[in-house]
Amino acid sequence: MDDPSHLILITSTRWPYLKDMLDLMFLQSGLGYRFRYKREYVFPSLQDPNKLIDRKGYIVHAHTKKNELKEKDDILEFLPIREVTIREVKDLGAFVWIYFELGDWITFSRDDQTPNEHHTLLRSSTPAQSQDMLTLTLYESQNLVLDTTKDDPSGQRVEVIQNWVRIIKQMARFQPHKEKKPTYLKLMSVQAANCENAIEPVTFSKTERGYELRSDTDHKIQVFQYNPTGVPKEPFPLTLFVDEERIVPLVKDSTIWGEYDLLLMSLRPSATLRDYRTLLRFEPKLGEDMKLTVTIPVKVLKGFRLLVGPLSVAAAIALGSLMGVTKDASIQVALILIAFSVALIGTYWGSK
């Protein structure tokens, strides 16, 4: 029988933890992320890392405010974001390192409530000592089940982006978000330009999940951008950084002009005779104190398409050379036709 309890993984609005939330709003389900927690903030029964592997949990963004009289921050609101599954945990003595796979988004029916519609349930499911003050960032919530909205790797389902915007609107009301005024981003889809189906994340290792890209193939990446405070004062770019020795950035910058937009970037991994791993790095220029960097692992799969043309031409030349060793006119004609066909087919497939 499945364990009905969920782990609660808290990330607060205090800077720089706010950046974690911007990353988590960007990444597609199926990708991975990591949290680092001080052991004193982990519930005592969860101190053994083996008890966390493959457990389900909810990422909760806690609106916190510094308490001038105490060391701990006050909690003003619990905002659940998405479901996760913990895949790897490392005990670092005074710290616990947790890697998890991102899952579905928490469903929100409204975006104009203060506190949000799930706050009361989350608060009542939190240990008493951490309901009003941030004393725990990893704990267990018995029998807590929240409705979720499944993410869409194709970026086509309108209800997914509508629900995502509701979460953003609620989050943007938190004072630290108001002060930073970030532009929020969501990775909508990654796909080969000549294929209708989106590429979905796969597992590379216990602590790495990413996309498999085909070599010598154009790929397009769509990102949804939303700024709840309206049009930015000045346009700024979202830049895609790649290993340019092995990947050609066809469109590496997309300018953010307005309140919302669908941004498009594209790249082409060079032909390779063996698989290799690299990274895609997304950076919007949000300001000196608001730099956001999201890195996603990718594996470029080996492909022979670029070699088909040259090899076919070489084969055609070799066939042509055989004409010199035979005097039979019919065989010569056959060799000419075969050589021409091989070269034509190879050139066609090599240019696709």
PAKE-498982 format. One record per residue (C-alpha): residue number from 1; z, y, x. Coordinates in steps of 0.05 Angstrom, whole numbers, plus 5000, padded with zeros to 4 digits. Layout:
BEGIN
nr/up/north/east
NUM/Z/Y/X .
...
//
This chain:
BEGIN
nr/up/north/east
1/5000/5000/5000 .
2/4982/5069/5026 .
3/5038/5115/5046 .
4/5041/5168/4990 .
5/5073/5219/5036 .
6/5035/5272/5075 .
7/5054/5305/5140 .
8/5055/5381/5138 .
9/5026/5416/5199 .
10/5044/5490/5200 .
11/5006/5545/5235 .
12/5035/5615/5225 .
13/5003/5683/5219 .
14/5036/5707/5284 .
15/4985/5723/5338 .
16/4958/5683/5375 .
17/4969/5627/5324 .
18/4927/5665/5274 .
19/4867/5647/5318 .
20/4878/5573/5303 .
21/4867/5588/5230 .
22/4801/5624/5244 .
23/4778/5563/5283 .
24/4799/5516/5227 .
25/4762/5557/5175 .
26/4699/5552/5218 .
27/4696/5478/5233 .
28/4663/5426/5189 .
29/4701/5365/5163 .
30/4694/5307/5211 .
31/4704/5350/5273 .
32/4769/5351/5312 .
33/4822/5402/5331 .
34/4890/5402/5366 .
35/4958/5433/5355 .
36/5014/5441/5405 .
37/5085/5441/5379 .
38/5152/5453/5412 .
39/5194/5391/5402 .
40/5250/5431/5370 .
41/5203/5448/5312 .
42/5185/5375/5298 .
43/5227/5339/5246 .
44/5274/5289/5280 .
45/5246/5227/5245 .
46/5176/5244/5273 .
47/5195/5250/5346 .
48/5162/5183/5362 .
49/5087/5196/5372 .
50/5070/5126/5349 .
51/5095/5143/5280 .
52/5042/5197/5272 .
53/4977/5161/5290 .
54/4928/5154/5231 .
55/4975/5191/5185 .
56/4946/5239/5133 .
57/4970/5310/5133 .
58/4958/5380/5105 .
59/4945/5441/5148 .
60/4988/5497/5119 .
61/4980/5570/5140 .
62/5049/5602/5134 .
63/5051/5677/5123 .
64/5109/5696/5168 .
65/5145/5760/5186 .
66/5189/5772/5246 .
67/5263/5774/5229 .
68/5295/5827/5272 .
69/5365/5797/5266 .
70/5347/5724/5279 .
71/5303/5686/5329 .
72/5263/5651/5275 .
73/5209/5683/5231 .
74/5217/5691/5156 .
75/5167/5653/5113 .
76/5135/5694/5057 .
77/5083/5645/5032 .
78/5057/5574/5043 .
79/4980/5570/5039 .
80/4952/5499/5045 .
81/4883/5497/5076 .
82/4855/5427/5086 .
83/4872/5354/5095 .
84/4872/5322/5164 .
85/4882/5254/5195 .
86/4921/5250/5261 .
87/4882/5210/5313 .
88/4920/5220/5378 .
89/4989/5245/5399 .
90/5014/5259/5469 .
91/5088/5267/5486 .
92/5094/5324/5537 .
93/5169/5326/5540 .
94/5189/5392/5510 .
95/5122/5394/5473 .
96/5081/5350/5428 .
97/5005/5352/5431 .
98/4969/5330/5368 .
99/4894/5317/5358 .
100/4869/5309/5287 .
101/4805/5299/5248 .
102/4790/5353/5197 .
103/4782/5331/5125 .
104/4771/5360/5056 .
105/4790/5431/5034 .
106/4849/5443/4988 .
107/4821/5463/4919 .
108/4838/5532/4893 .
109/4821/5552/4821 .
110/4839/5625/4830 .
111/4843/5676/4887 .
112/4884/5732/4856 .
113/4953/5702/4856 .
114/5012/5724/4898 .
115/5038/5676/4918 .
116/4980/5627/4914 .
117/4979/5570/4863 .
118/5004/5517/4912 .
119/5060/5558/4944 .
120/5117/5536/4898 .
121/5101/5462/4905 .
122/5095/5468/4980 .
123/5160/5505/4986 .
124/5198/5455/4944 .
125/5169/5398/4986 .
126/5194/5430/5050 .
127/5262/5412/5081 .
128/5314/5462/5057 .
129/5326/5492/5126 .
130/5253/5512/5132 .
131/5236/5537/5062 .
132/5250/5610/5078 .
133/5253/5611/5154 .
134/5205/5578/5203 .
135/5249/5525/5235 .
136/5200/5467/5227 .
137/5125/5465/5240 .
138/5115/5389/5233 .
139/5151/5351/5178 .
140/5140/5301/5123 .
141/5131/5316/5049 .
142/5145/5257/5003 .
143/5096/5245/4946 .
144/5059/5311/4956 .
145/4986/5304/4935 .
146/4941/5364/4928 .
147/4872/5367/4896 .
148/4817/5373/4948 .
149/4744/5394/4951 .
150/4699/5351/4995 .
151/4662/5388/5049 .
152/4586/5387/5049 .
153/4550/5377/5117 .
154/4485/5401/5087 .
155/4515/5468/5065 .
156/4481/5462/4997 .
157/4540/5453/4949 .
158/4558/5521/4921 .
159/4627/5498/4898 .
160/4647/5485/4971 .
161/4632/5556/4994 .
162/4662/5586/4931 .
163/4727/5548/4944 .
164/4725/5569/5017 .
165/4719/5642/4997 .
166/4779/5636/4951 .
167/4820/5611/5009 .
168/4796/5669/5052 .
169/4812/5720/4999 .
170/4883/5694/4994 .
171/4892/5691/5069 .
172/4864/5762/5078 .
173/4922/5789/5038 .
174/4972/5768/5092 .
175/4994/5828/5132 .
176/4974/5801/5201 .
177/4904/5788/5175 .
178/4901/5857/5145 .
179/4918/5887/5212 .
180/4866/5846/5251 .
181/4812/5850/5197 .
182/4774/5790/5223 .
183/4706/5768/5199 .
184/4712/5696/5176 .
185/4659/5644/5193 .
186/4642/5575/5166 .
187/4595/5526/5199 .
188/4549/5506/5142 .
189/4500/5456/5173 .
190/4470/5428/5237 .
191/4403/5393/5231 .
192/4339/5376/5267 .
193/4285/5426/5246 .
194/4237/5370/5227 .
195/4289/5332/5186 .
196/4317/5347/5117 .
197/4383/5310/5128 .
198/4441/5346/5162 .
199/4474/5317/5224 .
200/4545/5294/5211 .
201/4601/5292/5263 .
202/4614/5226/5298 .
203/4670/5200/5343 .
204/4659/5204/5419 .
205/4730/5185/5440 .
206/4801/5187/5414 .
207/4804/5262/5427 .
208/4732/5283/5416 .
209/4687/5287/5355 .
210/4620/5323/5353 .
211/4546/5321/5338 .
212/4491/5277/5365 .
213/4427/5317/5379 .
214/4359/5289/5394 .
215/4328/5311/5460 .
216/4264/5352/5460 .
217/4275/5369/5386 .
218/4288/5437/5355 .
219/4354/5441/5318 .
220/4378/5496/5272 .
221/4450/5516/5259 .
222/4471/5555/5197 .
223/4536/5595/5194 .
224/4564/5632/5133 .
225/4598/5698/5148 .
226/4646/5734/5103 .
227/4685/5799/5114 .
228/4734/5810/5056 .
229/4746/5882/5079 .
230/4673/5900/5068 .
231/4617/5922/5115 .
232/4641/5925/5188 .
233/4643/5993/5221 .
234/4591/5971/5271 .
235/4544/5911/5273 .
236/4564/5857/5323 .
237/4534/5791/5346 .
238/4554/5719/5337 .
239/4530/5686/5401 .
240/4515/5613/5415 .
241/4528/5592/5487 .
242/4497/5528/5515 .
243/4484/5494/5581 .
244/4418/5530/5593 .
245/4399/5483/5650 .
246/4391/5427/5599 .
247/4386/5463/5531 .
248/4338/5518/5511 .
249/4372/5570/5466 .
250/4314/5589/5419 .
251/4356/5637/5378 .
252/4424/5649/5411 .
253/4447/5713/5376 .
254/4454/5729/5302 .
255/4478/5799/5283 .
256/4533/5809/5232 .
257/4514/5870/5191 .
258/4547/5865/5123 .
259/4603/5838/5081 .
260/4571/5769/5077 .
261/4509/5734/5104 .
262/4479/5668/5124 .
263/4467/5668/5200 .
264/4416/5624/5234 .
265/4413/5601/5307 .
266/4371/5548/5339 .
267/4365/5508/5403 .
268/4324/5453/5436 .
269/4355/5401/5483 .
270/4307/5385/5540 .
271/4277/5316/5546 .
272/4323/5267/5580 .
273/4319/5193/5600 .
274/4393/5183/5589 .
275/4447/5208/5541 .
276/4491/5264/5564 .
277/4550/5304/5537 .
278/4556/5379/5534 .
279/4586/5434/5492 .
280/4564/5486/5441 .
281/4606/5550/5443 .
282/4606/5601/5387 .
283/4633/5671/5402 .
284/4632/5730/5354 .
285/4647/5796/5387 .
286/4706/5816/5343 .
287/4740/5863/5391 .
288/4781/5861/5455 .
289/4845/5836/5422 .
290/4810/5790/5372 .
291/4764/5747/5415 .
292/4746/5682/5380 .
293/4716/5623/5415 .
294/4700/5557/5380 .
295/4676/5499/5423 .
296/4643/5437/5394 .
297/4625/5374/5434 .
298/4554/5347/5429 .
299/4518/5287/5456 .
300/4444/5294/5471 .
301/4408/5228/5460 .
302/4356/5203/5508 .
303/4284/5210/5486 .
304/4216/5192/5515 .
305/4171/5235/5472 .
306/4152/5285/5527 .
307/4133/5227/5572 .
308/4087/5194/5521 .
309/4030/5242/5533 .
310/4029/5239/5610 .
311/4039/5164/5610 .
312/3983/5153/5560 .
313/3936/5196/5601 .
314/3955/5157/5663 .
315/3942/5092/5626 .
316/3874/5118/5603 .
317/3856/5137/5675 .
318/3876/5067/5697 .
319/3833/5036/5643 .
320/3776/5081/5663 .
321/3781/5059/5735 .
322/3771/4987/5713 .
323/3701/5005/5693 .
324/3683/5007/5766 .
325/3699/4934/5777 .
326/3656/4907/5721 .
327/3581/4909/5711 .
328/3583/4886/5639 .
329/3560/4945/5597 .
330/3596/4921/5534 .
331/3662/4915/5571 .
332/3652/4985/5600 .
333/3640/5014/5531 .
334/3702/4978/5505 .
335/3745/5005/5562 .
336/3720/5076/5550 .
337/3738/5071/5476 .
338/3807/5041/5491 .
339/3821/5094/5544 .
340/3800/5150/5498 .
341/3843/5123/5441 .
342/3904/5114/5485 .
343/3898/5185/5513 .
344/3887/5214/5443 .
345/3946/5177/5411 .
346/3992/5193/5469 .
347/3975/5267/5469 .
348/3986/5270/5393 .
349/4054/5237/5395 .
350/4075/5275/5456 .
351/4061/5342/5421 .
352/4097/5326/5356 .
//
